[in-house]
Amino acid sequence: MMEEGPPNSSQDQQGWFAARNGSAGSLDLESVVQPLALNPWDVILCISGTIISCENAIVVVVIFYTPAFRAPMFLLIGSLATADLLAGLGLILHFAFVYFIPSEAVSLLTVGLLVTSFTASVSSLLTITIDRYLSLYNALTYYSERTVTRTYIMLILTWGASICYGLLPIMGWNCLKEPSTCSIVKPLTKNHLIILSVSFFMVFAVMLQLYVQICKIVCRHAHQIAVQRHFLASSHYVTTRKGIATLAVILGTFASCWLPFAIYCLLGDYSYPALYTYVTLLPATYNSMINPVIYAFRNQEIQKVLWTVCCGCFSSTMPFRSRSPSDV
């Protein structure tokens, strides 16, 4: 039998949350043994997971089966797509285990998968930002063996840290035996969720700083090109504005999806209404749904492969023009 929920939770709680149907409590990611009534929020999360999985599976397959996509830029996009694919699968598996195969042990495994995948997704966004910045800052030396080595190091650090975060609840750092230590996401402890939130804010701060530097470099390059080629000031303004607008969309999407949940993780308590957790968590999952559109489907080389596959004449060795990450 599983441990009792937090003091303020009711005995007839159903679904993922320790507070279902509007009662107070934390997001309950541990499975319940008794039959459960279907929670609409859980269905929405499962549908989101299905869409996320389908989108990112396409990106992973295209990058994996296309030898031309072995440049550092595509490795990082592949890492992001893999993380988001695992996140989508985690949402689907958790729904299945909670409602059809309730088990504490399996529940902890799926929680660990979700923590690992979402952490890897956010970290992969940071590595892509770093790669874009270095492709502009060190444009002359970007295409070198040093860049490939640096990419593999970033990937190892990204997935190593993410797996460590995901293993914590599985290895025993959970609130199953001490409900008073629960966070808004049960069975994660409050301290665990605080660490994840602080890590997110650190990643967001670094990304914000890097994108500010990227904007400065883009403006400077656009001005230099305009002067050398005697472009009109209006042309220079349009080019610069377009580049800054693209960066603003990228960073704004990331912030709007993750900031509400990260802030609520710091301020919320397990006794708060579960609805608050659903409302802030759902947009965070949408980030994994939007990432393929921003980072993969906008890429012209990936578009070429997708159009070729749709036409039924796929060739994994088709030539591509090498592009800088700053062009993506």
Salt bridges, closest charged atoms under 4 A:
ASP28 OD2 - ARG20 NH2 3.33
GLU30 OE2 - LYS186 NZ 2.89
GLU301 OE1 - ARG323 NH1 3.68
